[in-house]
Amino acid sequence: MISATLQTQAYIVSPDGHNVLLMHRNKSADDVHLGKYLGLGGHVEPDEDPFTCVKREVFEESGLVVESATLRGTVMWTGFGKRRQDLLCFMFRVDSFSGEPHEGNDEGTLEWVPLSDLADRPMWDSDHEWLPMIFDDDPRQFLGVMPYDGHEMLGWSYQRL
């Protein structure tokens, strides 16, 4: 039986639709994500639903207020990291927000990255498997499973609803 930790990630699209706001994790030497670019997000608290969590995390990590978001899908990572965690992450695309992003936090700096440059940014190799579905025009959500052995991706499967 899998008992997964619930998480969210948000990919905030610029008003012109050409860029996405990402966190460059470049502040802590012991960060498992050090040097990588990630969406904004974090752990779902016991009293939250995933949408409430993603709005809170985006505000905490960027200062932006989410006005509308689309749940694009989920990714279940199993056996991830040195603690072999099972994580279920709700993936959102944010197309409407208010405010101006600050520079970042103690995890890293915020950066608007052109969508056309995503493949050139340091990310987990696995992100390239599902990230295109965050931004595509297919209205169906994806449900993915990505087993890991520590920090090594073992596979990837998904279906669309």
N, C-alpha and C positions, 0 to 999 in steps of 0.2 A: 504494500500500500504506500502510495506517495503522499507525503504531507508537505506541500509546497508553501514557501513564503510568497506572498502576493506583492507584486511591484507594478509600477507604471513607468512609461516613458512617453515623452511628448516631443514631437518634431514640429517646431513652430515655423510656419512658412511666411516669408516676407510678403507685404502687401502686393508687390509686383509679381509674386509667384516664382521668382528666380532663385531665391536663397532660403536657407534653413538655419535657424539658430541652434548651435551646438555648444556643448561644454568641452573644452580642451582640458583634460585632466592632467595638469602639469604642476601641481603644488606639493604633493606629498610623496616622498620617496617610497613609502610602504603601501601605496595605493595599488591594488591589483589592476586598475585601469590606467596606470601612469602612462602618459604620452598618447593616449587614445582619445578620439573624439566620440562623444556620446550624446544622445538626446537628453533632455532634462527629465528628472523623475526620481523616484525612490520607493520606499516601502509603504504599503498601505497600512495605515494605523487601524487598531481594532474597532474604532467607531466610525470608520470611513467606508464609502463605496469607492471603486476605482476612479470615477470621474471627480469626486470631491478630492481625492488624493492628488490627481494630476493637476487640478487647479491650485491646490496648496503648494505642491512641489514647484510648479512653474513660478508662482509668486515668490517663494523662498529663494529659488536659485537664480531668478532673473529680474524680479520686480515687475514683471508683466502680469496683467490680469487677463485670463482666458475668457473670451466672450463666446466662442463656439469651438467645438472640437468634434472630430469624428473618430470613433473607435474603428481602427483599420484591421485589428486582429490581435491575436495572442501568440506568444512564444513560450513554450515550456522547456526550460533548460533542466536537465537532470545530471547529477554528479558533477556540478560545476565547482571549480576552485579547490583549494587545499582542504576545505571542510566538506567537499562533495555535496553541496547544497542542491536542493530542487527548488527552482524558482519559476513561478508563473507570472509573466509580465503582460500587462494590457498596453497595447501600442496605440497611441493617439496621434492624429495629425491635427494641429491647431491652425485654422485658417483665419481666425479673427481674434484679435487681442487689443488691449489698450495699454498705454504707457510706453516708456522707453527702457530697454534693458540696461542694467548696470554692468559693470565690468566683469563680475564673477563673484566667487566666494572662496572659502578655504580649500575647496576641491580643485578649482581650476578657473580658467578665464572663458568668457563667452565670446563667440565669434560667429558672424554671419558667413556661411559657407555657400558658394554657388552650388546649386543642385548638380550642375555639370562637373563639379570637382569632387564629388563625394568619393568616387573610386580611388582618388589620389590621396585621401586623408588616412592617417593611421587609425584603424579601427580593429575590433576583433574580426578575424576572417569570417566568422559566422554572420556578422552583420550584413555582409554583402549578399547573403542568401535571401533575407527577408526585407531588407531596407527598400528595395525598389517597389514593393507592394504598399509601402506607406504612401508613396507619391503617385502611383499609377491611377488610371481612370476607371479601373474595374470597381464597381460599387460593392462587390462581395467582400466580406471579411475573410481573413485567412486564420487558420488554426494550425500552428506549427509545433513540432516537437524536435528538439535538438539535444541529443544526448552528448555529454562530455565525459572525459576521463581527466578530471582536474581542470587543466587549461587547454586540453586538446579536444577539438570537436570531433566526434565520432560519426555523426550523420546528420541528416536533415530530411524531414518529411513534413508535408503540409497538405491541407485541403482548403478549398474555398467554399463558403456557404452561399 
